[in-house]
């Protein structure tokens, strides 16, 4: 899930920056990577008596999305 959300955010930001700048530079490569790393939900593992529970935690929401 983390990889999919990272890839979607990276590709979206990459295409937007390419459409705005129309040339390849460090800016058009690094900006999508930085945005995707900061905004993508992070993996979250909680230990319970019944075992480990895995989820994703996003910076814009306090709740953890369990799956």
mmJSON file of the N, C-alpha and C atoms, coordinates in Angstrom:
{"data_MODEL":{"atom_site":{
"group_PDB":["ATOM","ATOM","ATOM","ATOM","ATOM","ATOM","ATOM","ATOM","ATOM","ATOM","ATOM","ATOM","ATOM","ATOM","ATOM","ATOM","ATOM","ATOM","ATOM","ATOM","ATOM","ATOM","ATOM","ATOM","ATOM","ATOM","ATOM","ATOM","ATOM","ATOM","ATOM","ATOM","ATOM","ATOM","ATOM","ATOM","ATOM","ATOM","ATOM","ATOM","ATOM","ATOM","ATOM","ATOM","ATOM","ATOM","ATOM","ATOM","ATOM","ATOM","ATOM","ATOM","ATOM","ATOM","ATOM","ATOM","ATOM","ATOM","ATOM","ATOM","ATOM","ATOM","ATOM","ATOM","ATOM","ATOM","ATOM","ATOM","ATOM","ATOM","ATOM","ATOM","ATOM","ATOM","ATOM","ATOM","ATOM","ATOM","ATOM","ATOM","ATOM","ATOM","ATOM","ATOM","ATOM","ATOM","ATOM","ATOM","ATOM","ATOM","ATOM","ATOM","ATOM","ATOM","ATOM","ATOM","ATOM","ATOM","ATOM","ATOM","ATOM","ATOM","ATOM","ATOM","ATOM","ATOM","ATOM","ATOM","ATOM","ATOM","ATOM","ATOM","ATOM","ATOM","ATOM","ATOM","ATOM","ATOM","ATOM","ATOM","ATOM","ATOM","ATOM","ATOM","ATOM","ATOM","ATOM","ATOM","ATOM","ATOM","ATOM","ATOM","ATOM","ATOM","ATOM","ATOM","ATOM","ATOM","ATOM","ATOM","ATOM","ATOM","ATOM","ATOM","ATOM","ATOM","ATOM","ATOM","ATOM","ATOM","ATOM","ATOM","ATOM","ATOM","ATOM","ATOM","ATOM","ATOM","ATOM","ATOM","ATOM","ATOM","ATOM","ATOM","ATOM","ATOM","ATOM","ATOM","ATOM","ATOM","ATOM","ATOM","ATOM","ATOM","ATOM","ATOM","ATOM","ATOM","ATOM","ATOM","ATOM","ATOM","ATOM","ATOM","ATOM","ATOM","ATOM","ATOM","ATOM","ATOM","ATOM","ATOM","ATOM","ATOM","ATOM","ATOM","ATOM","ATOM","ATOM","ATOM","ATOM"],
"id":[1,2,3,4,5,6,7,8,9,10,11,12,13,14,15,16,17,18,19,20,21,22,23,24,25,26,27,28,29,30,31,32,33,34,35,36,37,38,39,40,41,42,43,44,45,46,47,48,49,50,51,52,53,54,55,56,57,58,59,60,61,62,63,64,65,66,67,68,69,70,71,72,73,74,75,76,77,78,79,80,81,82,83,84,85,86,87,88,89,90,91,92,93,94,95,96,97,98,99,100,101,102,103,104,105,106,107,108,109,110,111,112,113,114,115,116,117,118,119,120,121,122,123,124,125,126,127,128,129,130,131,132,133,134,135,136,137,138,139,140,141,142,143,144,145,146,147,148,149,150,151,152,153,154,155,156,157,158,159,160,161,162,163,164,165,166,167,168,169,170,171,172,173,174,175,176,177,178,179,180,181,182,183,184,185,186,187,188,189,190,191,192,193,194,195,196,197,198,199,200,201],
"type_symbol":["N","C","C","N","C","C","N","C","C","N","C","C","N","C","C","N","C","C","N","C","C","N","C","C","N","C","C","N","C","C","N","C","C","N","C","C","N","C","C","N","C","C","N","C","C","N","C","C","N","C","C","N","C","C","N","C","C","N","C","C","N","C","C","N","C","C","N","C","C","N","C","C","N","C","C","N","C","C","N","C","C","N","C","C","N","C","C","N","C","C","N","C","C","N","C","C","N","C","C","N","C","C","N","C","C","N","C","C","N","C","C","N","C","C","N","C","C","N","C","C","N","C","C","N","C","C","N","C","C","N","C","C","N","C","C","N","C","C","N","C","C","N","C","C","N","C","C","N","C","C","N","C","C","N","C","C","N","C","C","N","C","C","N","C","C","N","C","C","N","C","C","N","C","C","N","C","C","N","C","C","N","C","C","N","C","C","N","C","C","N","C","C","N","C","C","N","C","C","N","C","C"],
"label_atom_id":["N","CA","C","N","CA","C","N","CA","C","N","CA","C","N","CA","C","N","CA","C","N","CA","C","N","CA","C","N","CA","C","N","CA","C","N","CA","C","N","CA","C","N","CA","C","N","CA","C","N","CA","C","N","CA","C","N","CA","C","N","CA","C","N","CA","C","N","CA","C","N","CA","C","N","CA","C","N","CA","C","N","CA","C","N","CA","C","N","CA","C","N","CA","C","N","CA","C","N","CA","C","N","CA","C","N","CA","C","N","CA","C","N","CA","C","N","CA","C","N","CA","C","N","CA","C","N","CA","C","N","CA","C","N","CA","C","N","CA","C","N","CA","C","N","CA","C","N","CA","C","N","CA","C","N","CA","C","N","CA","C","N","CA","C","N","CA","C","N","CA","C","N","CA","C","N","CA","C","N","CA","C","N","CA","C","N","CA","C","N","CA","C","N","CA","C","N","CA","C","N","CA","C","N","CA","C","N","CA","C","N","CA","C","N","CA","C","N","CA","C","N","CA","C","N","CA","C","N","CA","C","N","CA","C"],
"label_alt_id":[null,null,null,null,null,null,null,null,null,null,null,null,null,null,null,null,null,null,null,null,null,null,null,null,null,null,null,null,null,null,null,null,null,null,null,null,null,null,null,null,null,null,null,null,null,null,null,null,null,null,null,null,null,null,null,null,null,null,null,null,null,null,null,null,null,null,null,null,null,null,null,null,null,null,null,null,null,null,null,null,null,null,null,null,null,null,null,null,null,null,null,null,null,null,null,null,null,null,null,null,null,null,null,null,null,null,null,null,null,null,null,null,null,null,null,null,null,null,null,null,null,null,null,null,null,null,null,null,null,null,null,null,null,null,null,null,null,null,null,null,null,null,null,null,null,null,null,null,null,null,null,null,null,null,null,null,null,null,null,null,null,null,null,null,null,null,null,null,null,null,null,null,null,null,null,null,null,null,null,null,null,null,null,null,null,null,null,null,null,null,null,null,null,null,null,null,null,null,null,null,null],
"label_comp_id":["UNK","UNK","UNK","UNK","UNK","UNK","UNK","UNK","UNK","UNK","UNK","UNK","UNK","UNK","UNK","UNK","UNK","UNK","UNK","UNK","UNK","UNK","UNK","UNK","UNK","UNK","UNK","UNK","UNK","UNK","UNK","UNK","UNK","UNK","UNK","UNK","UNK","UNK","UNK","UNK","UNK","UNK","UNK","UNK","UNK","UNK","UNK","UNK","UNK","UNK","UNK","UNK","UNK","UNK","UNK","UNK","UNK","UNK","UNK","UNK","UNK","UNK","UNK","UNK","UNK","UNK","UNK","UNK","UNK","UNK","UNK","UNK","UNK","UNK","UNK","UNK","UNK","UNK","UNK","UNK","UNK","UNK","UNK","UNK","UNK","UNK","UNK","UNK","UNK","UNK","UNK","UNK","UNK","UNK","UNK","UNK","UNK","UNK","UNK","UNK","UNK","UNK","UNK","UNK","UNK","UNK","UNK","UNK","UNK","UNK","UNK","UNK","UNK","UNK","UNK","UNK","UNK","UNK","UNK","UNK","UNK","UNK","UNK","UNK","UNK","UNK","UNK","UNK","UNK","UNK","UNK","UNK","UNK","UNK","UNK","UNK","UNK","UNK","UNK","UNK","UNK","UNK","UNK","UNK","UNK","UNK","UNK","UNK","UNK","UNK","UNK","UNK","UNK","UNK","UNK","UNK","UNK","UNK","UNK","UNK","UNK","UNK","UNK","UNK","UNK","UNK","UNK","UNK","UNK","UNK","UNK","UNK","UNK","UNK","UNK","UNK","UNK","UNK","UNK","UNK","UNK","UNK","UNK","UNK","UNK","UNK","UNK","UNK","UNK","UNK","UNK","UNK","UNK","UNK","UNK","UNK","UNK","UNK","UNK","UNK","UNK"],
"label_asym_id":["A","A","A","A","A","A","A","A","A","A","A","A","A","A","A","A","A","A","A","A","A","A","A","A","A","A","A","A","A","A","A","A","A","A","A","A","A","A","A","A","A","A","A","A","A","A","A","A","A","A","A","A","A","A","A","A","A","A","A","A","A","A","A","A","A","A","A","A","A","A","A","A","A","A","A","A","A","A","A","A","A","A","A","A","A","A","A","A","A","A","A","A","A","A","A","A","A","A","A","A","A","A","A","A","A","A","A","A","A","A","A","A","A","A","A","A","A","A","A","A","A","A","A","A","A","A","A","A","A","A","A","A","A","A","A","A","A","A","A","A","A","A","A","A","A","A","A","A","A","A","A","A","A","A","A","A","A","A","A","A","A","A","A","A","A","A","A","A","A","A","A","A","A","A","A","A","A","A","A","A","A","A","A","A","A","A","A","A","A","A","A","A","A","A","A","A","A","A","A","A","A"],
"label_entity_id":["1","1","1","1","1","1","1","1","1","1","1","1","1","1","1","1","1","1","1","1","1","1","1","1","1","1","1","1","1","1","1","1","1","1","1","1","1","1","1","1","1","1","1","1","1","1","1","1","1","1","1","1","1","1","1","1","1","1","1","1","1","1","1","1","1","1","1","1","1","1","1","1","1","1","1","1","1","1","1","1","1","1","1","1","1","1","1","1","1","1","1","1","1","1","1","1","1","1","1","1","1","1","1","1","1","1","1","1","1","1","1","1","1","1","1","1","1","1","1","1","1","1","1","1","1","1","1","1","1","1","1","1","1","1","1","1","1","1","1","1","1","1","1","1","1","1","1","1","1","1","1","1","1","1","1","1","1","1","1","1","1","1","1","1","1","1","1","1","1","1","1","1","1","1","1","1","1","1","1","1","1","1","1","1","1","1","1","1","1","1","1","1","1","1","1","1","1","1","1","1","1"],
"label_seq_id":[1,1,1,2,2,2,3,3,3,4,4,4,5,5,5,6,6,6,7,7,7,8,8,8,9,9,9,10,10,10,11,11,11,12,12,12,13,13,13,14,14,14,15,15,15,16,16,16,17,17,17,18,18,18,19,19,19,20,20,20,21,21,21,22,22,22,23,23,23,24,24,24,25,25,25,26,26,26,27,27,27,28,28,28,29,29,29,30,30,30,31,31,31,32,32,32,33,33,33,34,34,34,35,35,35,36,36,36,37,37,37,38,38,38,39,39,39,40,40,40,41,41,41,42,42,42,43,43,43,44,44,44,45,45,45,46,46,46,47,47,47,48,48,48,49,49,49,50,50,50,51,51,51,52,52,52,53,53,53,54,54,54,55,55,55,56,56,56,57,57,57,58,58,58,59,59,59,60,60,60,61,61,61,62,62,62,63,63,63,64,64,64,65,65,65,66,66,66,67,67,67],
"pdbx_PDB_ins_code":[null,null,null,null,null,null,null,null,null,null,null,null,null,null,null,null,null,null,null,null,null,null,null,null,null,null,null,null,null,null,null,null,null,null,null,null,null,null,null,null,null,null,null,null,null,null,null,null,null,null,null,null,null,null,null,null,null,null,null,null,null,null,null,null,null,null,null,null,null,null,null,null,null,null,null,null,null,null,null,null,null,null,null,null,null,null,null,null,null,null,null,null,null,null,null,null,null,null,null,null,null,null,null,null,null,null,null,null,null,null,null,null,null,null,null,null,null,null,null,null,null,null,null,null,null,null,null,null,null,null,null,null,null,null,null,null,null,null,null,null,null,null,null,null,null,null,null,null,null,null,null,null,null,null,null,null,null,null,null,null,null,null,null,null,null,null,null,null,null,null,null,null,null,null,null,null,null,null,null,null,null,null,null,null,null,null,null,null,null,null,null,null,null,null,null,null,null,null,null,null,null],
"Cartn_x":[0.823,0.0,0.863,1.935,2.812,3.455,3.886,4.539,3.585,2.356,1.369,1.059,0.848,0.547,1.75,2.964,4.167,4.277,4.059,4.164,3.126,1.905,0.847,1.184,1.628,1.999,3.207,4.195,5.384,5.032,4.282,3.95,3.077,2.124,1.285,2.092,2.947,3.784,4.785,5.327,6.299,5.676,4.482,3.83,3.418,3.019,2.661,3.888,5.012,6.229,6.768,6.659,7.097,6.217,4.921,4.018,4.278,4.69,4.944,6.295,7.349,8.697,9.133,8.677,9.031,10.511,11.288,12.687,13.115,14.147,14.634,15.732,15.58,16.583,16.517,17.368,17.349,16.021,15.498,14.225,13.086,13.002,11.886,12.015,13.201,13.385,13.255,13.843,13.875,12.562,11.882,10.632,9.587,9.322,8.346,8.765,10.049,10.523,10.293,10.628,10.461,8.985,8.135,6.698,6.126,6.502,5.977,6.446,7.697,8.211,7.503,7.254,6.635,5.147,4.437,2.977,2.456,3.192,2.707,2.494,1.458,1.227,2.383,2.756,3.881,3.37,4.147,3.748,3.731,2.77,2.623,2.352,3.138,2.975,2.697,1.648,1.302,1.322,1.871,1.951,0.794,-0.009,-1.117,-0.902,-1.72,-1.609,-1.896,-2.767,-3.119,-2.111,-1.152,-0.14,0.067,0.784,1.061,-0.078,-0.303,-1.321,-0.663,-0.906,-0.251,-1.239,-0.752,-1.59,-0.747,-1.427,-0.769,-1.187,-0.247,-0.529,-0.143,-1.07,-0.894,-0.678,0.097,0.404,-0.813,-1.82,-2.995,-4.132,-3.95,-4.998,-4.372,-4.986,-4.435,-4.704,-5.769,-6.136,-5.193,-5.067,-4.284,-5.256,-4.951,-5.762,-5.264,-6.019,-5.617,-6.078,-5.291,-5.685,-5.126],
"Cartn_y":[-1.201,0.0,1.26,1.241,2.408,2.632,1.574,1.69,2.22,1.761,2.221,3.701,4.124,5.535,6.412,5.941,6.692,6.848,5.765,5.806,6.733,6.689,7.559,9.03,9.347,10.732,11.178,10.313,10.651,10.914,10.012,10.165,11.39,11.641,12.834,14.11,14.215,15.403,15.514,14.401,14.407,14.947,14.466,14.931,16.397,16.843,18.255,19.143,18.778,19.594,19.562,18.423,18.356,19.221,19.286,20.102,21.589,21.954,23.371,23.822,23.009,23.45,23.087,21.967,21.511,21.255,21.069,20.675,19.812,19.029,18.128,18.824,18.819,19.403,18.687,19.088,18.509,18.846,20.022,20.455,19.531,19.185,18.344,16.902,16.501,15.148,15.083,16.024,15.977,16.425,17.398,17.884,16.78,15.973,14.882,13.854,13.568,12.618,13.162,14.421,15.043,15.114,15.524,15.62,14.238,13.225,11.876,11.319,11.56,11.057,11.736,13.031,13.774,13.47,13.391,13.302,11.86,10.891,9.498,8.963,8.157,7.56,6.648,6.692,5.897,4.602,3.522,2.26,2.386,1.73,1.773,0.353,-0.097,-1.438,-1.292,-1.945,-1.933,-3.362,-3.531,-4.855,-5.016,-6.051,-6.38,-7.784,-8.178,-9.519,-10.588,-10.261,-11.22,-11.229,-10.324,-10.276,-8.859,-8.76,-7.456,-7.037,-5.745,-5.177,-4.111,-4.167,-3.274,-2.257,-1.035,0.016,1.119,2.171,3.339,4.579,5.473,6.716,7.869,8.81,9.928,11.187,12.153,13.365,14.278,14.125,14.995,14.418,13.22,12.568,11.868,11.971,11.364,9.873,9.414,7.991,7.156,5.894,4.934,4.11,3.897,3.061,1.634,0.803,-0.584,-1.458,-2.473,-3.459,-4.802],
"Cartn_z":[0.0,0.0,0.0,0.821,0.86,-0.503,-1.136,-2.439,-3.493,-3.467,-4.441,-4.235,-2.99,-2.74,-3.066,-2.764,-3.11,-4.622,-5.355,-6.811,-7.429,-6.938,-7.467,-7.211,-6.008,-5.701,-6.511,-6.654,-7.434,-8.897,-9.503,-10.924,-11.162,-10.281,-10.433,-10.35,-9.355,-9.2,-10.335,-10.796,-11.89,-13.171,-13.513,-14.732,-14.645,-13.465,-13.292,-13.457,-12.844,-12.978,-14.403,-15.091,-16.492,-17.39,-17.086,-17.888,-17.679,-16.481,-16.181,-16.726,-16.573,-16.922,-18.337,-18.889,-20.237,-20.452,-19.407,-19.573,-18.394,-18.615,-17.575,-16.784,-15.478,-14.596,-13.253,-12.339,-10.994,-10.316,-10.567,-9.981,-10.381,-11.663,-12.124,-11.655,-11.221,-10.709,-9.193,-8.484,-7.025,-6.374,-6.953,-6.363,-6.231,-7.262,-7.081,-6.03,-5.928,-4.925,-3.526,-3.305,-1.988,-1.604,-2.535,-2.256,-1.929,-2.685,-2.455,-1.112,-0.73,0.549,1.718,1.612,2.714,2.829,1.717,1.742,1.797,1.3,1.268,2.683,2.888,4.207,4.602,5.872,6.383,6.997,6.864,7.5,9.025,9.658,11.113,11.605,12.578,13.143,14.633,15.104,16.523,17.044,18.235,18.855,19.832,19.632,20.507,21.055,22.014,22.573,21.514,20.589,19.545,18.398,18.414,17.357,16.852,15.773,15.179,14.265,14.221,13.347,12.495,11.188,10.248,9.698,9.496,8.961,8.361,7.926,7.353,8.12,8.363,9.071,8.158,8.005,7.099,7.907,7.393,8.146,8.287,7.43,7.48,8.319,8.852,9.619,10.821,11.982,13.195,13.273,12.657,12.713,11.853,12.235,11.461,10.631,9.354,8.487,8.619,9.319,9.549,8.408,8.104,7.122,7.489],
"occupancy":[1.0,1.0,1.0,1.0,1.0,1.0,1.0,1.0,1.0,1.0,1.0,1.0,1.0,1.0,1.0,1.0,1.0,1.0,1.0,1.0,1.0,1.0,1.0,1.0,1.0,1.0,1.0,1.0,1.0,1.0,1.0,1.0,1.0,1.0,1.0,1.0,1.0,1.0,1.0,1.0,1.0,1.0,1.0,1.0,1.0,1.0,1.0,1.0,1.0,1.0,1.0,1.0,1.0,1.0,1.0,1.0,1.0,1.0,1.0,1.0,1.0,1.0,1.0,1.0,1.0,1.0,1.0,1.0,1.0,1.0,1.0,1.0,1.0,1.0,1.0,1.0,1.0,1.0,1.0,1.0,1.0,1.0,1.0,1.0,1.0,1.0,1.0,1.0,1.0,1.0,1.0,1.0,1.0,1.0,1.0,1.0,1.0,1.0,1.0,1.0,1.0,1.0,1.0,1.0,1.0,1.0,1.0,1.0,1.0,1.0,1.0,1.0,1.0,1.0,1.0,1.0,1.0,1.0,1.0,1.0,1.0,1.0,1.0,1.0,1.0,1.0,1.0,1.0,1.0,1.0,1.0,1.0,1.0,1.0,1.0,1.0,1.0,1.0,1.0,1.0,1.0,1.0,1.0,1.0,1.0,1.0,1.0,1.0,1.0,1.0,1.0,1.0,1.0,1.0,1.0,1.0,1.0,1.0,1.0,1.0,1.0,1.0,1.0,1.0,1.0,1.0,1.0,1.0,1.0,1.0,1.0,1.0,1.0,1.0,1.0,1.0,1.0,1.0,1.0,1.0,1.0,1.0,1.0,1.0,1.0,1.0,1.0,1.0,1.0,1.0,1.0,1.0,1.0,1.0,1.0,1.0,1.0,1.0,1.0,1.0,1.0],
"B_iso_or_equiv":[0.0,0.0,0.0,0.0,0.0,0.0,0.0,0.0,0.0,0.0,0.0,0.0,0.0,0.0,0.0,0.0,0.0,0.0,0.0,0.0,0.0,0.0,0.0,0.0,0.0,0.0,0.0,0.0,0.0,0.0,0.0,0.0,0.0,0.0,0.0,0.0,0.0,0.0,0.0,0.0,0.0,0.0,0.0,0.0,0.0,0.0,0.0,0.0,0.0,0.0,0.0,0.0,0.0,0.0,0.0,0.0,0.0,0.0,0.0,0.0,0.0,0.0,0.0,0.0,0.0,0.0,0.0,0.0,0.0,0.0,0.0,0.0,0.0,0.0,0.0,0.0,0.0,0.0,0.0,0.0,0.0,0.0,0.0,0.0,0.0,0.0,0.0,0.0,0.0,0.0,0.0,0.0,0.0,0.0,0.0,0.0,0.0,0.0,0.0,0.0,0.0,0.0,0.0,0.0,0.0,0.0,0.0,0.0,0.0,0.0,0.0,0.0,0.0,0.0,0.0,0.0,0.0,0.0,0.0,0.0,0.0,0.0,0.0,0.0,0.0,0.0,0.0,0.0,0.0,0.0,0.0,0.0,0.0,0.0,0.0,0.0,0.0,0.0,0.0,0.0,0.0,0.0,0.0,0.0,0.0,0.0,0.0,0.0,0.0,0.0,0.0,0.0,0.0,0.0,0.0,0.0,0.0,0.0,0.0,0.0,0.0,0.0,0.0,0.0,0.0,0.0,0.0,0.0,0.0,0.0,0.0,0.0,0.0,0.0,0.0,0.0,0.0,0.0,0.0,0.0,0.0,0.0,0.0,0.0,0.0,0.0,0.0,0.0,0.0,0.0,0.0,0.0,0.0,0.0,0.0,0.0,0.0,0.0,0.0,0.0,0.0],
"pdbx_formal_charge":[null,null,null,null,null,null,null,null,null,null,null,null,null,null,null,null,null,null,null,null,null,null,null,null,null,null,null,null,null,null,null,null,null,null,null,null,null,null,null,null,null,null,null,null,null,null,null,null,null,null,null,null,null,null,null,null,null,null,null,null,null,null,null,null,null,null,null,null,null,null,null,null,null,null,null,null,null,null,null,null,null,null,null,null,null,null,null,null,null,null,null,null,null,null,null,null,null,null,null,null,null,null,null,null,null,null,null,null,null,null,null,null,null,null,null,null,null,null,null,null,null,null,null,null,null,null,null,null,null,null,null,null,null,null,null,null,null,null,null,null,null,null,null,null,null,null,null,null,null,null,null,null,null,null,null,null,null,null,null,null,null,null,null,null,null,null,null,null,null,null,null,null,null,null,null,null,null,null,null,null,null,null,null,null,null,null,null,null,null,null,null,null,null,null,null,null,null,null,null,null,null],
"auth_seq_id":[1,1,1,2,2,2,3,3,3,4,4,4,5,5,5,6,6,6,7,7,7,8,8,8,9,9,9,10,10,10,11,11,11,12,12,12,13,13,13,14,14,14,15,15,15,16,16,16,17,17,17,18,18,18,19,19,19,20,20,20,21,21,21,22,22,22,23,23,23,24,24,24,25,25,25,26,26,26,27,27,27,28,28,28,29,29,29,30,30,30,31,31,31,32,32,32,33,33,33,34,34,34,35,35,35,36,36,36,37,37,37,38,38,38,39,39,39,40,40,40,41,41,41,42,42,42,43,43,43,44,44,44,45,45,45,46,46,46,47,47,47,48,48,48,49,49,49,50,50,50,51,51,51,52,52,52,53,53,53,54,54,54,55,55,55,56,56,56,57,57,57,58,58,58,59,59,59,60,60,60,61,61,61,62,62,62,63,63,63,64,64,64,65,65,65,66,66,66,67,67,67],
"auth_comp_id":["UNK","UNK","UNK","UNK","UNK","UNK","UNK","UNK","UNK","UNK","UNK","UNK","UNK","UNK","UNK","UNK","UNK","UNK","UNK","UNK","UNK","UNK","UNK","UNK","UNK","UNK","UNK","UNK","UNK","UNK","UNK","UNK","UNK","UNK","UNK","UNK","UNK","UNK","UNK","UNK","UNK","UNK","UNK","UNK","UNK","UNK","UNK","UNK","UNK","UNK","UNK","UNK","UNK","UNK","UNK","UNK","UNK","UNK","UNK","UNK","UNK","UNK","UNK","UNK","UNK","UNK","UNK","UNK","UNK","UNK","UNK","UNK","UNK","UNK","UNK","UNK","UNK","UNK","UNK","UNK","UNK","UNK","UNK","UNK","UNK","UNK","UNK","UNK","UNK","UNK","UNK","UNK","UNK","UNK","UNK","UNK","UNK","UNK","UNK","UNK","UNK","UNK","UNK","UNK","UNK","UNK","UNK","UNK","UNK","UNK","UNK","UNK","UNK","UNK","UNK","UNK","UNK","UNK","UNK","UNK","UNK","UNK","UNK","UNK","UNK","UNK","UNK","UNK","UNK","UNK","UNK","UNK","UNK","UNK","UNK","UNK","UNK","UNK","UNK","UNK","UNK","UNK","UNK","UNK","UNK","UNK","UNK","UNK","UNK","UNK","UNK","UNK","UNK","UNK","UNK","UNK","UNK","UNK","UNK","UNK","UNK","UNK","UNK","UNK","UNK","UNK","UNK","UNK","UNK","UNK","UNK","UNK","UNK","UNK","UNK","UNK","UNK","UNK","UNK","UNK","UNK","UNK","UNK","UNK","UNK","UNK","UNK","UNK","UNK","UNK","UNK","UNK","UNK","UNK","UNK","UNK","UNK","UNK","UNK","UNK","UNK"],
"auth_asym_id":["A","A","A","A","A","A","A","A","A","A","A","A","A","A","A","A","A","A","A","A","A","A","A","A","A","A","A","A","A","A","A","A","A","A","A","A","A","A","A","A","A","A","A","A","A","A","A","A","A","A","A","A","A","A","A","A","A","A","A","A","A","A","A","A","A","A","A","A","A","A","A","A","A","A","A","A","A","A","A","A","A","A","A","A","A","A","A","A","A","A","A","A","A","A","A","A","A","A","A","A","A","A","A","A","A","A","A","A","A","A","A","A","A","A","A","A","A","A","A","A","A","A","A","A","A","A","A","A","A","A","A","A","A","A","A","A","A","A","A","A","A","A","A","A","A","A","A","A","A","A","A","A","A","A","A","A","A","A","A","A","A","A","A","A","A","A","A","A","A","A","A","A","A","A","A","A","A","A","A","A","A","A","A","A","A","A","A","A","A","A","A","A","A","A","A","A","A","A","A","A","A"],
"auth_atom_id":["N","CA","C","N","CA","C","N","CA","C","N","CA","C","N","CA","C","N","CA","C","N","CA","C","N","CA","C","N","CA","C","N","CA","C","N","CA","C","N","CA","C","N","CA","C","N","CA","C","N","CA","C","N","CA","C","N","CA","C","N","CA","C","N","CA","C","N","CA","C","N","CA","C","N","CA","C","N","CA","C","N","CA","C","N","CA","C","N","CA","C","N","CA","C","N","CA","C","N","CA","C","N","CA","C","N","CA","C","N","CA","C","N","CA","C","N","CA","C","N","CA","C","N","CA","C","N","CA","C","N","CA","C","N","CA","C","N","CA","C","N","CA","C","N","CA","C","N","CA","C","N","CA","C","N","CA","C","N","CA","C","N","CA","C","N","CA","C","N","CA","C","N","CA","C","N","CA","C","N","CA","C","N","CA","C","N","CA","C","N","CA","C","N","CA","C","N","CA","C","N","CA","C","N","CA","C","N","CA","C","N","CA","C","N","CA","C","N","CA","C","N","CA","C","N","CA","C","N","CA","C","N","CA","C"],
"pdbx_PDB_model_num":[1,1,1,1,1,1,1,1,1,1,1,1,1,1,1,1,1,1,1,1,1,1,1,1,1,1,1,1,1,1,1,1,1,1,1,1,1,1,1,1,1,1,1,1,1,1,1,1,1,1,1,1,1,1,1,1,1,1,1,1,1,1,1,1,1,1,1,1,1,1,1,1,1,1,1,1,1,1,1,1,1,1,1,1,1,1,1,1,1,1,1,1,1,1,1,1,1,1,1,1,1,1,1,1,1,1,1,1,1,1,1,1,1,1,1,1,1,1,1,1,1,1,1,1,1,1,1,1,1,1,1,1,1,1,1,1,1,1,1,1,1,1,1,1,1,1,1,1,1,1,1,1,1,1,1,1,1,1,1,1,1,1,1,1,1,1,1,1,1,1,1,1,1,1,1,1,1,1,1,1,1,1,1,1,1,1,1,1,1,1,1,1,1,1,1,1,1,1,1,1,1]
}}}
